[in-house]
Amino acid sequence: MKITRVEARPLRIAYKKLYHWAHGVNDAADVVLVCVHTDEGVTGYGESISCSAPDVVPQLLKQAEPWCVGQNPFEINNLLRRVYEHLFIAKGTGSAPRFGALVLAGLDMALWDLAGRASGRAVHELLGGKVRDEIQYFGFPQGNDAGELAAEAKGWADSGCEVIYVKVGRGDSLDLEIAARVRAAIGAKRLRLDANEAWGVDNLAQNLAACAEAGVTLVEQPLPAADDAALASIARTIPVCADESVHDRASLRSLVGRYEAVNIKLDKTGGLTEALAMAAEAERLGFSIMVGCMVATSLSMAPATLVAQRARVVDLDGPLLLARDREHGLRYESSLVYPPTPALWG
């Protein structure tokens, strides 16, 4: 079997409601459907995001096609390395740091889907692992202010969700008000905050102490990645999880002593292959694992459910924020998400 064509189809999907986070407000997600076609009529499907440049990732995937055509799609590691070396290193495009992982992620996911479809076996079987029937993820309230966030958080908690995850980074006093009001709304449910690099070294200890008082059980990426060395010297009772500070295996070792957990996102690692290797290395270094996502469809979430098998914290709710999902999307019930059917991926 040989690859004959790589197709990239950009798609913009509106959110159900405006998406508020520390770096702004978004109203739609830009994703790219990646299709790897073969000479035997089998096609694999993957998806990656396009960040703030919706045309760039499809263009780069088109440029990657010559390095894929004629290759064996089952040699996934070699194929990804070939694309990266020729497209980013040899050409010196300068796009690799920002977009290289996104290009590889969509391609990698499509290649694994192709491997499953061609072999007639589920990807988790090809990888030698098992997959749980259901995975618990956490509730993700959205709102313009503390009151709206608290009301939505209560809805998640009342539906049976055990963990509530709130994006903050809107200003120190407002962040702490949000934490306090959400805590009051959700009772004894676990509460986690994502500051998205919005706090500073000068107020970190104070903010973490206030979070501890509000019963927050984890804070994600409180400081900008460039400042996270300060975490090594700040006493705290709440574990801190790296997001913007961690990308792949190479970025893990410098985080030892600074973070207790790392957030693995397939769009940042460059796909399922590196994400699984990264999870194993993170465990070896003593990190707890969180599996996260960008806002994308169920096709993007599907491979991440395999990494989620070894994670303590799972955030795969991207499709729930969209006005519509792909056909045969993942099944979400209360705080549970179920593995993909073969009609979707893998």
N, C-alpha and C positions, 0 to 999 in steps of 0.2 A: 504494500500500500504506500502511495506517495501523495504528498500534498500538491494540489493543482492550483489552489487560489486561496487567498486570505481576504476576507471581506469585512469592512468596518462600516456600520450603519449608525450614525449619530442620532440621538433622540432626546428631546427635551420634554420632561414630564412635570406638570405643575404639582406643587404641594397642596395638601388639603387646606392648610392655613399657613400664614407666614411663619417662617422658621427663624426664631431668635437665638442668637448665640453671641459669644464675646466679640467676634469679629464682624458682626453686622446682622442683617436680616435678608434672608433669601426667600424667593417665591417659587423656584423650580429647580429640578435636578437635571444636569446634563450627563447622560450616560452614552456608552458606545457598545452596541451589540457586535461581538466579534464572531465571525463564522469561518471555520477552517474546513475547506472542501477537499475531497480526495478523489483519486482516479477510480475508486470502487464505489462511488456514490454515497459514501458515509460522510456526514457533516457533524462537526462538534461546535458547541456554542458556549460562549463566555461573555462576560460583561465587565467593563471597567468604567470609572467615572472620567470626566473631562475637566474637572476643576473649573477654573474661571476662564478657560480658553477652549470652548467646545469644538473648535475646528482643529486644534493641534494634535490631539491623540489620534483621531481618524487619519490625518495626514501622515503621521509617523507610522501607523500600522500599515498604510499603503506602501510607504517606503520600505517597510520590513518584508513585504511580500516576496521580493526576489531572493531573499536569504532563506525563505521557507519552501518555495516551490521546488519540487523534486526530492524533498527530504522525507525521511521516515518519521511520521508523526508520533510514533511510540518512543522515540529517543528524545524525550521531553527536555531533560537537562542539557543535552548537547545542542538542541535546537534553540533553546532560550539563550544559551551562552553565545551561539553563533549570531543571533539577532543583535544581542547587546554589543558585542564586539564590533560588528560591522556598521551598525546603525548609529551608535553613540560614541564609541571609543575611536574607531578608525576615521570616522567623519568629523569628529570633534565638534559636534553640533552645539554643545553647551546646554542641550535640552535634557541630558541624562539625569541630573540631580532632581529635577522637578517632574519630568514626564516619563523617564525611563521605566520606573516601577509600574506606572499606569499602563503603558504599552505592554510590558511583559505580563502583567496581571491578567488582562483580558485574553491574551494569547495562551497563557498557561492554563487558565480555566477551560478554554475551548479545547485544548489538546487533551486534558484529562477527560472531558466529556466525550471526545472522540474515541479515546481509548476504551471507555466503558461501552459505548454504543457498538464499536467494532468487535469487541470481545464478547458482548452479551453478558457482561458481569458488572456489578455496581462498582463504582470507583473505590469505595471503602474496602471491598473485597480485593481489588487489585493492590491496595496498599497494605493488605494483611491485617486490617483492623475491623472492629465492630462499630455499629452505630446505634445509639440509643433510640428508642421509639419516640421520645419527646425530649425537648431541651427547655429548661426554664430560662427565660430572659427577663429583663426588668422593664417596668413601666416608665414611659418617657413623656411626662406632661409638657405641654407647650402653652405659652401665654405671654401677654404683654407686661404683666406686673405680678407682684407677689400674690395678690388675691386670686388671679386667674390660674396661676401655677398651683396654688394650694387646692383650688376647687378641682382641677384636672387630676392632681395627685390623689385626692380623695376618691375620685372615680376609679382610678387604677387600683387603689388599695381595696375598695369595696368589691371590685370584680374578682378578687382573689390573688392579685399580684403581691408577692412577698417583698420585692425590692423596688424602690422608686429612685430614679436617676434624673437629676435636674441639672441643666446647663445654667451656670451663673456667669460671673465675669461682667456684671453690669454696673459695678461700683461697689466698694467695700460695704458700705452701710446697707445698700439694697441687697447685696448677696447674703448678708447675715440675716436680714429681715426675711428673705425668701426661705432660708434654711429653717428659721424658727417657725414660720407660718406653715410650711409644708410638713414639718415635724408634728405640729399640733393637729394637722388635718389627717395624717396617716396613722396616728397612734403608734403601735409598737413595730410597724413594718420597718425594714431596713432602708436607710436613706444614704444615697451616694451623690456627690456633687462633682461636676466637671467645670473647672475654672478656665479651661482653654487658654492658659498662659497669661491670664489677666491680672493676677496678683503680683505683688512686688516683694523683694527681699525684706524691705522695711516693715511691711505689715503681715508677713506670712505667719509668724508665731502667734500674733494676736488673732488672725482669722482662723487658724487651726484650733486655737483654744476655744473660740466661740463655736466652731463646728462641733468640737467634742462635747460642749455643753448642750448643743442641740441634738446630740445623739447621731451625728453623721458617722458612718462606718468606713468611708473611703473618700479621698479627694483625688481627682484626676488632674494632672498637669497644672498645678497651681502657679508655677513660675514659667517665664519664657525659657525655651530650651537653652539659650545662651547663658542663663543665670542659674541653672539647676545644680551647679556645684555647691551652692549655698545649702542645699538640702542635707548635705552630709554633716553639717554642724548645728542643725536646728533640732532641738528635742521636741518630740511629738508623741502623742498617744494614738493618732489616727494613721493608718497606712496610706501611703501616697503612691499613685499609679502613674507611670510615664505614658504619654501618648505622642505629642509632637517631638519629644526627645528620643523616641525609639522608632526605628524603621525596619531593620533586618538584623541578622545575627551579628554583623560587624559593629552594630551600635550598642550591643548589650553590655559588654564588659565595663565600659566607662560609667555605667549606671549603678553598679554594685556599690552599696553603702549610701546611695542617694534615694532610691526607690525600693519599695517592697513588692511592687507588681508592675507588669508591663501590658500594654494594650496592643494586641496583634491584629492588624487590619490587612487583608489581602491586597488592597490597592496600594498600600505602602510597602509591603514586602516584595511585591512583584508576582504574587499569585500563591496558589496552594502549595507548590513544591517548597518554596522558601519558608512559607508560614509554618509548615509542619517541622521543618528543620530548626526554625527559630524557636518554636515551642519547646522542643527537646532541649535545646541549649539553654533556654531561659530556666527550665526546671533544674538543669544541672547546676546553674549559678545561684539557685535558691529563690528565684522570683515566683510569685503567684502569677497565674495567667488570666488575662481578660481577653476575650475575643470581641472586637468591635467592628463597626462598619461605617461607611459613608452612606448618605441618603441615595439609595439606588433600588432597583427592583429585586424580586426574589431570585432572579438568575445570578445576581451578584452575591446574595446571601448563601445560596445553596452550597458552594464549596466550603464556605466558612463553618458550616455545621459539622464538618469533619474535624476541624481544629477545635471546635467547641466541646468535643468529647473529653478533652483534657483540661478544660478551663473551669475556674471557680466562679467567674463572672462572665455573663454572656449579654452582649448588646447587638442583636441582629434584627432590630425593629425598623430598619430603613423603609421597607415597603409600606409600613403602616402610616408613614408621614406623607405618602403620595396620594394624589387624587385617583390614580389607577395603577394597577400592577400588571405584570405580564400574565398571559394565559398560563394555566397550570401552576400558579404561584404557590408559595409555601402556605401551609395551613397554620394559622394563628388562632389559639383559643385561650382566653384568659391570659395567663402569663406563660403559656407553653407554645413553642414552635416545633413543628414536626419536620423530619428530614424530607428532602425533595423526592418527588416521584420521578421515574425515568422520563416521563413526558417533559419535565422541566430541565433536568440536568443529571448527569452521572449515572 
